[in-house]
Amino acid sequence: MLTVGDTFPSFTLTAVKGGPAGIDLKTAFTEISDQTDAGKWKLVFFWPKDFTFVCPTEIVAFGKLNGEFADRDTVVYGVSTDSEFVHLNWRLHHEDLRTLEIPMLADIKRELAQATGVLSRTEGVALRATFLVDPDNIVRYASVNDLSVGRNPQEVLRVLDALQSDELCPCNWNKGEEHLRPAA
């Protein structure tokens, strides 16, 4: 799996656009690449499968924080190995996902999941992985959870705040709190 200091791989994937998903297939999809939001921080999170139980809880939670991430010049991309058509169908039929503001990227060839090292060897789907990538395309935070355990998007936001502070941040530090000051 990629880790802190690694370069995030290049990719180009089809996605269901963020915002209210329409049923017009001509406007529901877009292409997103590693260059789409060049110069911004990126939060890239993977989930195993659409139409499951844990995944929508996380996706919705990341979606609810989308404005907070945007305030920090960070774009949020959600990725799974399902197709864009499965993503669209899920969004249209899942009440909490209909107005999701983040794009859902389709890694149907599993290329991004393989390149990041998060393709499950036993299940053939993406692990529940999270990456914070800086504007220079360097991984600054990486984590992976067991397929059965959801993440805490608020913690990812806290880590982003700490990374963007460029300061020493103690355990449980939150934006607005004092940074550590080493003795001179």
C-alpha positions as CSV (number, residue, x, y, z in Angstrom):
1,M,0.0,0.0,0.0
2,L,1.2,3.5,-0.7
3,T,2.4,5.3,2.4
4,V,3.4,8.8,3.5
5,G,5.9,10.4,1.2
6,D,4.9,8.3,-1.9
7,T,3.7,9.9,-5.1
8,F,0.0,9.3,-5.7
9,P,-0.4,7.5,-9.1
10,S,-1.8,9.1,-12.2
11,F,-5.3,8.0,-13.1
12,T,-8.2,8.8,-15.4
13,L,-11.6,7.4,-14.4
14,T,-15.2,8.0,-15.2
15,A,-17.3,9.3,-12.4
16,V,-20.9,10.1,-11.5
17,K,-20.8,13.9,-10.9
18,G,-21.3,15.3,-7.4
19,G,-24.6,17.1,-6.7
20,P,-28.1,15.9,-7.5
21,A,-27.8,13.0,-9.9
22,G,-30.1,13.1,-12.8
23,I,-31.3,10.3,-14.9
24,D,-30.0,11.8,-18.1
25,L,-27.0,9.6,-18.9
26,K,-25.5,12.3,-21.1
27,T,-25.0,14.7,-18.2
28,A,-24.6,12.4,-15.2
29,F,-21.0,11.4,-15.9
30,T,-17.7,13.1,-16.1
31,E,-14.0,12.1,-16.5
32,I,-11.8,12.8,-13.5
33,S,-8.0,12.5,-13.6
34,D,-5.2,13.2,-11.2
35,Q,-4.8,16.5,-13.1
36,T,-8.5,17.6,-12.8
37,D,-7.9,19.6,-9.6
38,A,-4.2,20.2,-10.0
39,G,-2.7,22.4,-7.2
40,K,-5.3,21.4,-4.6
41,W,-5.2,19.0,-1.8
42,K,-7.1,15.7,-2.5
43,L,-8.9,13.3,-0.2
44,V,-9.2,10.0,-2.0
45,F,-11.2,7.4,-0.2
46,F,-12.0,3.9,-1.4
47,W,-14.9,1.7,-0.5
48,P,-15.4,-2.0,-1.4
49,K,-18.9,-2.2,-3.1
50,D,-22.0,-0.2,-3.8
51,F,-25.3,-1.5,-2.4
52,T,-23.8,-2.6,0.9
53,F,-24.3,-1.6,4.5
54,V,-21.2,0.1,5.9
55,C,-20.2,2.0,2.7
56,P,-23.1,4.4,2.5
57,T,-22.6,5.5,6.1
58,E,-19.1,6.6,5.3
59,I,-19.9,8.1,1.9
60,V,-22.7,10.2,3.4
61,A,-20.4,11.3,6.3
62,F,-17.7,12.4,3.9
63,G,-20.3,14.1,1.7
64,K,-21.6,16.1,4.7
65,L,-18.1,17.4,5.3
66,N,-17.5,18.3,1.7
67,G,-17.9,22.0,2.4
68,E,-15.4,21.8,5.3
69,F,-12.9,20.1,3.0
70,A,-13.6,22.7,0.2
71,D,-12.9,25.4,2.8
72,R,-9.4,23.9,3.1
73,D,-8.8,23.9,-0.7
74,T,-9.3,20.1,-0.7
75,V,-11.4,18.1,-3.2
76,V,-13.0,14.8,-2.2
77,Y,-13.1,11.8,-4.5
78,G,-14.8,8.6,-3.6
79,V,-13.7,5.5,-5.5
80,S,-14.8,1.9,-5.8
81,T,-14.4,-0.9,-8.3
82,D,-18.1,-0.7,-9.3
83,S,-19.0,0.9,-12.7
84,E,-20.3,4.4,-13.2
85,F,-23.7,2.9,-14.0
86,V,-23.8,1.0,-10.7
87,H,-22.8,4.2,-8.9
88,L,-25.6,6.1,-10.7
89,N,-28.2,3.5,-9.9
90,W,-27.2,3.4,-6.3
91,R,-27.4,7.2,-6.0
92,L,-30.8,7.2,-7.6
93,H,-32.2,4.5,-5.3
94,H,-30.5,5.4,-2.0
95,E,-32.2,8.3,-0.2
96,D,-29.0,9.5,1.5
97,L,-26.9,9.4,-1.7
98,R,-29.2,11.3,-4.1
99,T,-27.7,14.7,-3.3
100,L,-24.2,13.6,-2.6
101,E,-21.9,16.5,-3.4
102,I,-18.8,14.4,-4.1
103,P,-18.1,12.5,-7.3
104,M,-18.1,8.7,-7.3
105,L,-15.3,7.4,-9.4
106,A,-15.5,4.0,-11.2
107,D,-12.3,2.0,-11.0
108,I,-13.7,-1.0,-12.9
109,K,-10.4,-2.1,-14.2
110,R,-9.1,-1.9,-10.7
111,E,-6.0,0.0,-11.9
112,L,-6.1,2.7,-9.2
113,A,-6.8,0.2,-6.5
114,Q,-3.8,-1.8,-7.6
115,A,-1.6,1.2,-8.1
116,T,-2.3,2.4,-4.5
117,G,-2.0,-1.1,-3.1
118,V,-5.5,-1.3,-1.7
119,L,-7.0,-4.1,-3.8
120,S,-8.0,-6.9,-1.5
121,R,-6.1,-10.0,-2.4
122,T,-9.0,-12.2,-1.2
123,E,-12.1,-10.2,-2.2
124,G,-11.0,-8.5,-5.4
125,V,-12.4,-5.2,-4.3
126,A,-10.9,-2.0,-2.9
127,L,-10.1,-2.0,0.8
128,R,-11.6,0.7,2.9
129,A,-8.6,3.0,2.3
130,T,-8.1,6.8,2.8
131,F,-5.4,9.0,1.3
132,L,-4.7,12.7,1.8
133,V,-2.6,14.0,-1.1
134,D,-0.9,17.4,-1.1
135,P,-0.9,19.8,-4.0
136,D,2.5,18.3,-5.1
137,N,0.7,14.9,-5.4
138,I,2.6,13.5,-2.4
139,V,0.7,11.2,0.0
140,R,0.7,12.9,3.4
141,Y,-1.8,10.5,5.2
142,A,-2.8,6.9,4.5
143,S,-5.0,4.5,6.3
144,V,-6.9,1.3,5.7
145,N,-9.6,-0.3,7.7
146,D,-10.9,-3.8,7.7
147,L,-13.8,-4.3,5.3
148,S,-16.3,-4.5,8.2
149,V,-15.2,-1.3,10.0
150,G,-16.2,2.2,8.9
151,R,-13.9,5.3,9.1
152,N,-14.3,8.5,10.9
153,P,-14.3,11.3,8.3
154,Q,-14.1,13.9,11.1
155,E,-10.7,12.5,12.0
156,V,-9.5,12.8,8.4
157,L,-10.6,16.4,8.5
158,R,-8.6,16.9,11.8
159,V,-5.5,15.3,10.3
160,L,-5.9,17.6,7.2
161,D,-6.0,20.6,9.5
162,A,-2.9,19.4,11.2
163,L,-1.0,18.8,8.0
164,Q,-2.0,22.2,6.6
165,S,-0.8,23.9,9.7
166,D,2.8,23.0,8.9
167,E,3.4,22.9,12.7
168,L,4.0,20.2,15.3
169,C,0.5,19.0,16.4
170,P,0.0,16.9,19.6
171,C,-2.3,14.0,20.0
172,N,-6.0,15.0,19.5
173,W,-5.0,18.5,18.3
174,N,-7.8,20.4,16.7
175,K,-7.7,23.5,14.5
176,G,-7.4,26.7,16.6
177,E,-5.6,25.0,19.5
178,E,-1.9,25.6,20.4
179,H,0.8,23.9,18.5
180,L,3.8,22.3,20.2
181,R,6.7,24.6,20.7
182,P,10.1,22.8,21.2
183,A,12.4,24.4,23.8
184,A,15.1,26.4,22.2
